[in-house]
Amino acid sequence: MSAPLSSGIITRTEYGPDGEWQVRHVPGGSSIKDYRCPGCDQLIPPGVGHVVTWPSGEYGSVEERRHWHLPCWNARGRRRPGVRRLR
């Protein structure tokens, strides 16, 4: 089950060449399932802190949310897209 975006967790807006994004830090203790980071295509296992991002214009729709390792999110403008795994 996805956490509601209206929860008490602080979300900030980031601006970059790829647009305006809503970014939320997820503490390791709050992470309870695996996610695949779109930056490195590696798993983010339960218990590992990371960020959840979504385009500002999408109002946080579940379909647009992505879970990233923080270093991958911060480097997204300097990395070329890699091969993506099929789900």
Number of C-alpha atoms within 10 A of each C-alpha: 5 5 8 11 14 9 8 7 11 11 16 11 13 13 10 8 6 9 10 14 21 20 22 18 17 19 12 13 10 13 16 12 11 13 18 18 20 20 22 18 16 14 14 18 15 14 15 16 17 24 19 20 22 21 19 17 11 13 13 19 13 13 8 12 16 17 23 27 21 17 12 18 19 11 11 16 12 8 10 9 12 10 9 12 9 4 4
